[in-house]
Amino acid sequence: MDIRGNQYKIDLKNRKFKPLETGVKPMTFNDFDCEMAERSYFGYYDLQKKEAIKFTDDISEYPPPHIVAVYFPEDRILDPVAFAELHGQDYDPEMDFPFMPLHEAYCGPVEESYLADTVMTNQEKARTQSQPAEKNSQEKVAGGKKEKTGKIRRQRPG
């Protein structure tokens, strides 16, 4: 599989992506989320470090542009021969997906991925929490009168 020029050999049996370049760490299928409805895998990849990235749910800033969203097809499309063997079947090129020696993963900006919703939600939470909290005893209305509770009660005109 090719992720923007970084090539990996798919090892379905061991659920790994083995880099063809020396010095690059292998990745596992667990580094990515399986999208059952889409029949694909999805995750984030650092093009500089050449590794999969996971984000926490509290992320509030977009990562740098060298981190991209990555999508690639399910196991039986990635390697239909190994998929058939792992399931005790013979690969039939007329009935199964065609074997392709190299799949190119789709890479897109993080801002167009699921992470964008999380970042926007967390930014909105941060804005809401960072607004100065109004103290109960602070006068909110001109001409207000403090009640015993410390809150302001608006006086009637006249």
C-alpha positions in Angstrom: 0.0 0.0 0.0 1.2 3.5 -0.8 0.6 6.4 1.6 1.8 9.5 -0.3 5.0 7.8 -1.5 5.5 5.7 1.7 5.1 2.1 0.7 4.0 -0.8 3.0 3.6 -4.5 2.4 0.3 -5.7 3.8 0.5 -8.7 6.1 -3.2 -9.7 6.7 -2.2 -12.7 8.8 -0.3 -10.7 11.4 -2.5 -7.6 10.8 0.5 -5.4 10.0 1.8 -2.9 7.5 5.5 -3.6 6.9 7.4 -0.6 5.5 9.5 -1.2 2.4 11.8 1.6 3.6 14.4 0.7 6.3 14.2 2.6 9.5 10.4 3.1 9.4 8.4 1.4 12.1 5.7 -1.0 11.0 2.0 -0.1 11.7 -0.8 -2.4 12.7 -4.4 -2.5 11.6 -5.3 -1.4 15.2 -3.7 2.0 14.4 -6.7 2.7 12.2 -10.4 2.6 12.7 -12.5 0.1 10.7 -15.5 1.8 9.0 -17.9 -1.1 8.6 -20.5 0.8 6.7 -17.9 2.2 4.3 -16.0 -1.2 4.1 -12.7 0.7 4.7 -10.2 1.8 7.2 -9.7 5.3 8.4 -7.0 7.1 10.5 -4.4 9.7 10.6 -0.9 9.6 9.3 2.2 11.7 9.9 4.0 12.1 6.6 7.2 13.3 8.3 7.5 10.6 10.9 5.9 8.0 8.7 3.6 6.6 11.3 0.0 6.4 12.3 -1.3 9.0 14.7 -4.2 8.8 17.3 -5.8 11.8 18.8 -7.5 12.2 22.1 -11.1 13.3 22.4 -10.0 16.6 23.9 -8.1 17.9 20.9 -8.9 21.5 20.3 -6.4 22.6 17.6 -5.8 21.1 14.1 -2.6 19.3 13.7 0.1 20.6 11.3 -0.5 19.9 7.5 2.0 17.1 7.4 -0.6 15.0 9.3 -3.3 13.8 7.0 -6.5 11.8 7.1 -6.0 8.4 5.4 -8.6 6.0 4.0 -7.9 2.6 2.5 -10.1 -0.4 1.5 -11.0 -3.4 3.6 -8.9 -6.6 3.9 -10.5 -8.5 1.1 -9.7 -5.7 -1.4 -6.3 -4.9 0.0 -5.1 -8.5 -0.5 -7.8 -10.8 -1.9 -5.4 -13.8 -2.2 -4.4 -13.7 1.5 -7.9 -12.9 2.5 -9.2 -16.1 0.8 -6.4 -18.2 2.3 -7.1 -16.8 5.8 -10.7 -17.9 5.4 -9.9 -21.4 4.1 -10.9 -20.6 0.5 -9.1 -20.6 -2.8 -8.7 -17.3 -4.5 -10.9 -17.1 -7.7 -9.9 -14.1 -9.9 -13.2 -14.3 -11.7 -15.3 -14.2 -8.5 -13.2 -12.3 -6.0 -11.8 -8.8 -6.1 -8.9 -8.5 -8.6 -5.4 -8.7 -7.1 -3.6 -5.4 -7.3 0.0 -5.3 -6.3 -0.2 -1.8 -5.0 -3.1 0.1 -3.5 -2.8 3.9 -3.1 -4.4 5.1 0.1 -6.6 8.2 -0.2 -5.1 11.0 1.8 -7.0 14.2 2.6 -6.8 17.2 4.9 -7.6 16.6 8.5 -10.0 19.6 8.3 -12.3 17.5 6.1 -12.3 14.5 8.3 -14.3 13.4 11.4 -11.7 15.1 13.6 -12.9 18.5 12.4 -16.2 18.1 14.3 -14.3 17.2 17.5 -11.9 20.2 17.1 -14.8 22.6 16.6 -16.8 21.2 19.5 -13.8 21.4 21.8 -13.0 25.0 20.6 -16.6 26.0 21.3 -16.4 24.4 24.8 -13.2 26.3 25.5 -14.7 29.6 24.4 -17.7 29.0 26.6 -15.6 28.1 29.6 -13.1 31.0 29.1 -15.8 33.7 29.2 -15.4 35.4 32.5 -17.8 33.9 35.0 -20.0 36.6 36.4 -20.0 36.7 40.1 -23.3 36.4 41.9 -22.7 39.6 43.8 -21.8 41.7 40.7 -24.4 44.2 39.6 -25.7 43.2 36.2 -28.3 45.9 35.9 -27.9 49.6 36.6 -30.0 50.6 39.5 -30.1 47.0 40.8 -30.4 46.1 44.4 -28.6 43.2 46.1 -30.8 40.5 47.6 -29.7 38.4 50.6 -28.7 35.7 48.1 -26.0 38.0 46.6 -27.9 38.1 43.3 -29.1 41.3 41.7 -32.8 42.1 41.6 -34.0 44.7 39.2 -35.8 47.6 40.9 -39.1 48.8 39.4 -38.8 52.3 37.9 -40.4 55.1 39.8 
